[in-house]
Amino acid sequence: MASRLSAAVCGVAIALSLANVAKATSEASRFAKATTETDVDRSSDVDDAVAGPAIVGAASTYNPFKPGWREGGPNTASGERYDPSAWSAAIKTNLRNLFGGVKYREPPKFALVEAKGKKGVVKINDVGPLTPGRIIDFNERTMRHFDPSLRLGVIHGVRVTPLSGDDWTPGPVG
């Protein structure tokens, strides 16, 4: 009798587990579809907002809090504090005017950045002399999108295009 009861309990447990797996799979596929549709809409919006010529060059990363950092400080050109977890970057000083300034206490500018088959909207809140040949310095979060291991150090063939408006949400574009 006890073995029949434990077999019945086991059967019920398996049936419940399978039902939960099916429900989770259904919700996951619905979520994936919604995310994909949102990414497509966002990509279309970004492409429509291109506000200037694309600049192609190399990108590197910077963090003024790391030992040995040669220039700058914790505050960016826009007056914001450097945030390694935000989607932000510093543009080369002589490209500042292509982005409408990037001035102290003014809203940051935004750019569409494309590299290694990926796209992202990046907040341009800093400027700098940068190393010759480089056009943009990503903060660590942005660099991780394009180089997840942070081993490349420099990414060549990066395309940076100014975006019109100041109401963008920085992050990946699908």
JOWO-V193874 format. One record per residue. N is the residue number from 1. SS is DSSP state (alpha for helix, beta for strand, coil for the rest). PSI is psi in degrees with one decimal (none if undefined). Layout:
BEGIN
N SS PSI
N SS PSI
END
This chain:
BEGIN
1 coil -44.8
2 alpha -36.7
3 alpha -35.2
4 alpha -39.4
5 alpha -44.4
6 alpha -32.3
7 alpha -39.1
8 alpha -43.3
9 alpha -42.3
10 alpha -42.6
11 alpha -41.4
12 alpha -42.5
13 alpha -41.7
14 alpha -43.2
15 alpha -43.6
16 alpha -41.6
17 alpha -44.6
18 alpha -37.9
19 alpha -41.6
20 alpha -38.5
21 alpha -44.4
22 alpha -42.6
23 alpha -44.6
24 alpha -40.5
25 alpha -42.1
26 alpha -45.7
27 alpha -40.3
28 alpha -42.2
29 alpha -35.6
30 alpha -41.8
31 alpha -43.3
32 alpha -40.3
33 alpha -43.6
34 alpha -41.4
35 alpha -42.5
36 alpha -44.2
37 alpha -40.6
38 alpha -42.9
39 alpha -39.2
40 alpha -45.2
41 alpha -45.0
42 alpha -41.5
43 alpha -41.5
44 alpha -43.0
45 alpha -42.8
46 alpha -46.5
47 alpha -35.2
48 alpha -21.0
49 coil 6.7
50 beta 128.7
51 beta 17.1
52 beta -179.3
53 beta 149.9
54 beta 143.3
55 beta 131.5
56 beta 132.4
57 beta -156.0
58 beta 150.7
59 beta 147.2
60 beta -171.0
61 beta 156.3
62 coil 153.9
63 coil 105.8
64 coil -10.5
65 coil -9.7
66 coil 141.5
67 coil 138.6
68 coil 0.6
69 coil 130.0
70 coil -24.3
71 coil 172.5
72 coil -167.9
73 coil -164.5
74 coil -15.5
75 beta 142.1
76 coil 173.7
77 coil -29.3
78 coil -7.9
79 coil -10.2
80 coil 153.7
81 beta 140.2
82 coil 131.3
83 coil 108.5
84 coil -15.1
85 coil -2.4
86 coil 169.3
87 coil 85.2
88 beta 169.4
89 beta 164.7
90 beta 131.6
91 beta 152.8
92 beta 137.4
93 alpha -43.4
94 alpha -3.3
95 alpha 0.3
96 alpha -43.8
97 alpha -26.5
98 alpha -22.6
99 alpha 18.0
100 coil 23.2
101 coil -84.8
102 coil 77.3
103 coil 159.0
104 coil 131.9
105 coil 21.6
106 coil 154.3
107 coil 143.3
108 coil 162.5
109 beta 168.9
110 beta 152.9
111 beta 150.8
112 beta 123.2
113 beta 131.0
114 beta 130.5
115 beta 144.8
116 coil 35.5
117 coil 10.5
118 beta 156.7
119 beta 152.6
120 beta 149.9
121 beta 126.5
122 beta 137.6
123 beta 122.5
124 beta 101.0
125 beta 9.2
126 beta 159.2
127 beta 161.6
128 beta 166.2
129 coil -28.4
130 coil 163.5
131 coil 140.7
132 coil 137.2
133 coil -12.5
134 beta 142.8
135 beta -19.1
136 beta 144.1
137 beta 117.8
138 beta 151.4
139 coil 177.9
140 alpha -39.5
141 alpha -45.3
142 alpha -42.9
143 alpha -36.4
144 alpha -28.0
145 alpha -42.5
146 alpha -26.1
147 coil 81.5
148 coil -30.9
149 coil -12.0
150 coil 28.5
151 coil -22.1
152 coil -40.2
153 coil -48.6
154 beta 135.8
155 beta 122.0
156 beta 156.9
157 beta 27.7
158 beta 134.2
159 beta 120.9
160 beta 121.5
161 beta 124.5
162 beta 145.4
163 beta 144.6
164 coil 153.4
165 coil 165.9
166 coil 24.7
167 coil 34.3
168 coil 150.5
169 coil 111.0
170 coil 147.1
171 beta -176.1
172 beta 151.8
173 beta 129.4
174 coil none
END
